[in-house]
């Protein structure tokens, strides 16, 4: 169960989990959840670990240790990392066209966790938190920033190109031959 809790906290990212969330998801008693949290807390907060478990904003969250902050800053500031990856562009597109949107909804669209990418885009000031959703757990909403518009040379979000639907092909047609012939 401790590994399951650690995985849940990793997947949920910055949003964290309440004690009630943990009890409900793991289908355990509140006392068992508290013991599980304490065990994970003790294990993660050892000196040889890069992350720790904290209780912030009435939620349990995995965070990095403050003593390693200089390394995390280098990661974000590294010029090679300043280029936007395909994954970052994908997340930006989802937020630009669907925002405000929660990270969980972004994950549903992409099919993979976007927690790291969202944090990186927030640090680059391309997206920002803009409130909380009314969904269960009140997850954070994200939207594009003026920096995003500047980066892509747009005056406003209305200047984003229209999304075109991909034509459907029959099962017998070769998509490449039907769409990409000269």
Secondary structure, DSSP 8 states (H G I E B T S, - for coil): -HHHHHHHHHHHGGG-B-HHHHHHHHT--HHHHHHHHHHHHHHHTSTT-SEEEEEETTEEEEEE-GGGHHHHHHHHH-GGGGS--HHHHHHHHHHHHH-SEEHHHHHHHHSS--HHHHHHHHHTTSEEEEEE-SSTT--EEEEE-HHHHHHTT-SSGGGS----------TTS-HHHHHS--
